[in-house]
Amino acid sequence: MELWRVRGYEGAMILTLTVALATAQSPMQRLSDEYLKALFATSPITASSVGYHKEGVDQKLDDVSDAARRRRSAWLHDFGKRLEALPAAQLDREDEADRDLLRQSIALELLELDEAHDYARRANDPVSTIGGVFFAMVARDYAPVEQRAADVAARLAEVPRFLGDAQAGLAVNVPEFRAAAKDDGEGLIEFLEKEIAPPFAKTAAAAKIQKALPQAVAAVRAYLAFVDGTLAKRPPQTFRFGKALYDKRFGPYLQTNRTPADVLAAAERRMIVVKQEMAQLAQKIVGKPDIRAALDATAKDHPTPDQLFPTVRAQLERVRAFVRDKSLLTLPTHDNLKVIETPPFLRSALGVAAFDGAPPLQPSLGAFYYVTPFPPTWSKEKVESKLREYNRFMLEILTIHEAMPGHYVQFERANEVQPETRRVLRWVLGAGAYIEGWAVYAQDVVIDAGYLGGDPRLRLTNLKMELRALANAILDIKLQSGDLGDEAAMKLMVGDAFQEQSEAELKLRRAKLSVTQLCSYFVGMEAWRELRRAARAQPKFDPKAFHDRALGEGAVTLPTLKRLLAR
């Protein structure tokens, strides 16, 4: 499970935000506005993704050349100094929240640009970036169809330049990243050849699309040929991020002062407690404290492959009604969420499901709950393994996490933040631990309220999901900053966390493709639970008011949220 959003990079022009700004901005608001203008200038992809469609940004792809990266680094160093020079007396608490997000983001981006140079290794990133851009242009009616068609044609013409710059910066052969590039690249070619042109067939720009499309596809094929040829001949290097860089990334990414060693020890301790709770539930389900037997009995109740999507859609409506009837929080007044297949160019990283939120400047365009279908090449045994892992109870948990009241509700509330500059800033730089932690915490909220009549199989499955969050953190820390091997990783997931073989294989692949993101579930979950404990200790605790207030801030860092809720 993962939140998925298009992220962009660098470039060189000045935009004017169409944001309703207060007449008198605070110094922090002015800096936030400057940051966003510079970001949109350097990354038209990001501008499009937030719903900004001015200055021709929808007809451009990012500049990912070495020169652009150097310009971006210099600008961030200067901006960071000016950010730190702001007098504390000029900042209210909301300003402080924005400053914290900017600090973390700048630290992460400068780590990448000045030290890690991960772009030189990740052959798969340019492919998935292009796929995300064109999928959004087809799937979301952000402008009249004639305008979108012209934008698609222009952006298709940009693909050769974009991939050429990406290829020039790609210097390190990491087999795992090359394999993901191949898989996602084949999905991207399929998407471009089959999905791009038809929606715009009757527009004035149709001929331009037909002219640019073969050149774009040829550029993707050439890039993949480089990845599978020239790059593959270079000495293979490890996918691991390395302890020194990992330790530097850990705090800013997770917005925490905790160290990897502290989080690792806490996750391993929590695994013991969770298993004890699971054994007690197993006693109720199968008459003995045998966790695996109880999970096996639960896993038998699963949909057939052809019923996967109808099952998820029905569960979404059921949990929506439950959350509303129990008044757990304020739900969006509209329904703009669609359950769809995960785009083929994202399936190497998103083997199960993910969420893609509505743009903050165009929230009416809607959000997507991605569910990944079964590959036609899978054997019956592998399909059955995944169905057992994603049985009806696990699908219920997944839908709570990704949609209701997890990521979907959180992002819809974040899209109400005012002023708009703050809304966009907190969307683009949103704290991952806040976002993933809320989704895990939301599972607890719904289950503790008695969903599905308090069925012990649902609670057991939720604890299994917590084990997964714990295993995610352990896996990420030991895999990316240590020397954990594949066999030990599989033992952790299958043996200690009770995952099915197919699920563990997919997670191991994802863990090699990402860094620190897998820790955000556990770190965020613990922080949200602590926030609730603190709120419950206050007189007249109102769960709905607590949730509404916390979600109303948008995805600030969790230490910041603690301060905001305490006022």
Sequence and secondary structure as in RCSB ss.txt:
>XXXX:A:sequence
MELWRVRGYEGAMILTLTVALATAQSPMQRLSDEYLKALFATSPITASSVGYHKEGVDQKLDDVSDAARRRRSAW
LHDFGKRLEALPAAQLDREDEADRDLLRQSIALELLELDEAHDYARRANDPVSTIGGVFFAMVARDYAPVEQRAA
DVAARLAEVPRFLGDAQAGLAVNVPEFRAAAKDDGEGLIEFLEKEIAPPFAKTAAAAKIQKALPQAVAAVRAYLA
FVDGTLAKRPPQTFRFGKALYDKRFGPYLQTNRTPADVLAAAERRMIVVKQEMAQLAQKIVGKPDIRAALDATAK
DHPTPDQLFPTVRAQLERVRAFVRDKSLLTLPTHDNLKVIETPPFLRSALGVAAFDGAPPLQPSLGAFYYVTPFP
PTWSKEKVESKLREYNRFMLEILTIHEAMPGHYVQFERANEVQPETRRVLRWVLGAGAYIEGWAVYAQDVVIDAG
YLGGDPRLRLTNLKMELRALANAILDIKLQSGDLGDEAAMKLMVGDAFQEQSEAELKLRRAKLSVTQLCSYFVGM
EAWRELRRAARAQPKFDPKAFHDRALGEGAVTLPTLKRLLAR
>XXXX:A:secstr
 EE      B            SS  HHHHHHHHHHHHHHHH HHHHHHTT   TTGGG   B SHHHHHHHHHH
HHHHHHHHHTS GGG  HHHHHHHHHHHHHHHHHHIIIIII GGGT TTHHHHHHHHHHHHHHH   S HHHHHH
HHHHHHHHHHHHHHHHHHH   B HHHHHHHHHHHHHHHHHIIIIISGGGTTSTTHHHHHHHHHHHHHHHHHHHH
HHHTTGGGS B      HHHHHHHHHHHHT S  HHHHHHHHHHHHHHHHHHHHHHHHHHHSSS HHHHHHHHHT
    GGGHHHHHHHHHHHHHHHHHHHT S   SS  EEEEE  GGGTTT SSEEEE   TT GGG EEEEE    
TT  HHHHHHHHHHT HHHHHHHHHHHTSSSHHHHHHHHTT SSHHHHHHHHHT  HHHHHHHHHHHHHHHHHTT
GGGG HHHHHHHHHHHHHHHHHHHHHHHHHSS   HHHHHIIIIIIS   HHHHHHHHHHHHH SSGGGHHHHHH
HHHHHHHHHHHTSTT  HHHHHHHHHTT S  HHHHHHHHT 
